[in-house]
Amino acid sequence: MGRMASIDIARILVKRPRIVLILYTLLTFLIAFNAKNLYMVSDLSKFLPEDEPTIKLINYISKEWNLGDTLIVYVENDDILDLDTLRDIDHVVEKVNPY
């Protein structure tokens, strides 16, 4: 039965190419018209619960410094490669990085 259905579809495609072309064109325009309603959310914090500690921290930092999606931390130290300094930097990154 599946083979007969595919043969019938093939016959329609061959016998009525203009109708098939018009239908596909209309379908393409319909899809293109509705494509303007598509959008992408790249902020993964939108998918996490608001009471998540990381999200609370991100919201606090965003509100306090008005940085948007970017956070730049400037570290000033005599020896940036000092083990304690690197641990401090790692601690800040872990607390701020939501991902």
Secondary structure, 3 states (H helix, E strand, C coil): CHHHHHHHHHHHHHHCHHHHHHHHHHHHHHHHHHHCCCCCCCCHHHHCCCCCHHHHHHHHHHHHHCCCCCCCCCCCCCCCCCHHHHHHHHHHHHHHCCC
